[in-house]
Amino acid sequence: MVLRDSNANALILRNFIDFSTKTNQYFITNLLRTVPDIFDEIECMGEAKSKVNAIEGLKLVKRRFKTNNIDISYILILTARGYKFRNITDRVFLCEEKAIFPSFESFPPVKPKMAQDFEIKTAILNGVVESFEMESDEIAQIVIESISELLERSYGVRYTGRFLSINEWIELKEKEGKWLDGSFKLGHQSLAPEIFGKILVLQARGWYLQEIPEKFKGNDYLLVKG
């Protein structure tokens, strides 16, 4: 669990979803106002053994700085993109190590609602954090295997269809399915909250979807690297 308070986790998830298509510089600029000591290029050149995972890093940040939920959301988005926590002499830093700097298409500012249950929102956020150390292609494969309307890209095929953000796709699915018994029911599928966490990490890394129209059975989609 990211935080012990499920209400706070719900707010962090909300901000993660709403701001995940902003640039890295947007988050750094805002965090420099609230937790400026978290960025230090010299300290980030230290030994690799000082690295800690996202959950431990957040605990250290909350211990040293007066952070709010939006600060934590911004830090998590940077962490999703490859920034790493380092703990050096009881100080914590957020370091750019092979970070991703996605550039996003001009998508409308859609904000899917997600589940109303705060425990489910916490499970989605846990799915986000659990994916931080995974390569994007690995996450994409898990998501494709879990959601039947997401297709593997075939070599040499030229696809047509509109592009849409992952937020747009989630909003469309919310009109077709519903959260029930701790999972999202979509047709004959039952999707675990963690799958939504994984696809939200892909969005934060610049991925989006291409719609493949099917005249009779509905639409399929391709996951596209940003």
MOLINWO-V378400 format. One record per backbone hydrogen bond with DSSP energy under -0.5 kcal/mol. NH is the residue of the N-H (numbers start at 0). CO is the residue of the C=O. Records with the same first field share a line. If there is no record, write none. Layout:
NH: CO / CO
This chain:
5: 3
8: 4
9: 5
10: 6
11: 7
12: 8
13: 9
14: 10
15: 11
16: 12
17: 13
18: 14
19: 15
21: 18
26: 22
27: 23
28: 24
29: 25
30: 26
31: 27
32: 29
33: 29 / 30
34: 30
37: 34
38: 35
39: 37
43: 39
44: 41
45: 42
49: 46
50: 47
51: 84
56: 52
57: 53
58: 54
59: 55
60: 56
61: 57
62: 58
63: 59
64: 60
66: 64
71: 67
72: 68
73: 69
74: 70
75: 71
76: 72
77: 73
78: 74
79: 75
80: 76
81: 78
82: 77
83: 94
84: 51
85: 92
86: 49
87: 85 / 90
88: 86
90: 87
92: 85
93: 37
94: 83 / 92
96: 81 / 94
99: 80
106: 104
109: 107
120: 116
121: 117
122: 118
123: 119
124: 120
125: 121
126: 122
127: 123
128: 124
129: 125
130: 126 / 127
131: 128
133: 130
138: 134
139: 135
140: 136
141: 137
142: 138
143: 139
144: 140
145: 141
146: 142
147: 145
149: 146
150: 148 / 220
156: 153
158: 156
163: 208
168: 164
169: 165
170: 166
171: 167
172: 168
173: 169
174: 170 / 171
175: 171 / 172
176: 172
177: 184
179: 182
182: 179
183: 190
184: 177 / 182
185: 183 / 188
188: 185
190: 183
192: 181
194: 191
195: 191 / 192
196: 192
197: 193
198: 194
199: 195
200: 196
201: 197
202: 198
203: 199
204: 200
205: 202
206: 201
207: 223
208: 163
209: 221
210: 161
211: 219
212: 210
217: 213
219: 211
220: 148
221: 209
222: 150
223: 207
